[in-house]
Amino acid sequence: MEIEKTNEMNRLFDFYADLLTDKQRTYLDLYYAEDYSLGEIAENYHVSRQAVYDNIRRTEKILLNYEEHLHMIYQYEKRTTVGQKLLDYSLSHYPDDEQLQSMIQELLVIDDENPNEEVS
C-alpha cells in the first residue's frame, strides 16, 4: 500500500509540481522521491516534525485535487494508450509508406525530447 501511494504521489508531483510553492515542492520531493523521514526534513529546515507532516498531507490533498479537476495524468495515459495502438496499427498495415514512417519518426523524436531543453 505504501509503495502505491509513493508512486501515485511521485506521478502527481511530476505533473503538477510547478503549481506548488517552493516549500511544498521541497518537502514532497524529499519525503517521496528522496525517502527522507519527517524528522530528517524537520531537522534540515528547523521546523517541527508535525509542521512537516501537516505540510505534506495538505500538499497531497492539493495534488489530488489538481488531478480531480485538471485530469492531466488521465489524459496523458489515455493519449499514450491510443497513440501506441495507432502506431502499432500504422506500422503493421502500412510498412511501405515512407511518408507515414517519416511522420512516425518525427513523433517518436518529440516523445524523446526533454521539455526543459530549449529548442533552437
N, C-alpha and C positions, 0 to 999 in steps of 0.2 A: 504493500500500500504506500509506504513512504517513498519508494523509488518512483512510483507512478506520479505522485504529487510533485516530486522534484522534477521529473521530466515535463510535466504539464507547466509548472512554473517557469522552467527554463525556456520552453517553447513560447509561452505568453510573453516572457521577457524579451525574447528575440524580436517579436513583432511590435511590441508596444513600449520598449524601454525609453524611446525618445519622448514619450508623453509623461514620464515620471520626473520628479525632482532629482537633483544630484544625490541627496541623501537616500531617497528611496532606491535609486539605481545602485548606489554603493552597497547598501545593506543587503538588498536582494541578491546582487551579484556575489558578494562574499558568502552569504548564507547558502545559496543554492548552487552556484557554479563553482565556488572555491572551497565549499564544505567547511567554512568557519563555524564554530559554535556561537551561540548567542553571547556567551561570556567573553569569547575572544574579540568579537566585534565591539562589545561594550567597553572592554579594556582599551582597545585601539582608539576608540573615539571618545573616551572619558565620559560615558553615559552609563545609566543603569542597564542591567540585563533586561529589566521589564520594559524600558524605553525602546530597546532594540526589538524585543518581541512584539510590542504593540505596533511599531512602525512596519515591521514585516507583515503582520496579519492585516493591517489596513491596506498595505500595498498589494497583497494577494487579492483582496476583495476588489480593489481598483482594477487590477489586470483582468480579473474575471468579468467585471462589469464592462470593460472596454470590448472584450470579445463578444459578450452578450449583445452589445449594441452595434459594433462595427463588423463583426463576422470575418475579420481578415484571415484568420487561420482556417476557418471553414472554407472560405472561398479559395484560398491558396491550395488546400488539399483537394478540393473538387476540381479546380483547373488542372492541377498536376495529374490527377487520375484520368480526366478526359483527354488531356494533351498526350499522355502516354498511349492511350487507346488509338487516338488519331495518328500518332507517329507509327505505331505498330501496323495499323491498317494501311497507311500510305506506303510504308516500306515493303509490305508483303504484296500489295496489289499493283503498285506502280514502280517496280525496282529499276526500270529503264528510263524513267522520266527524269532527265538531267536537271530541268528547271525545278522540279519538286525536290529533288535531292539537294540542290543548292539552297533552296529556302529552308529546308530542314536543318542543314548545317548552320545557317545563319541563326536559327532559333536555338540550336544547341550552344552556340557561342554566347548568345545573350544569357542563357541559363548559367553559364560558367563564369560570367563576368562578376566582379566584385562591385556591388552597388556603391561602395565608398570610394572607388577609384575614379579619378577624373577622366572623362572621355576627351580625347584630342581630336 
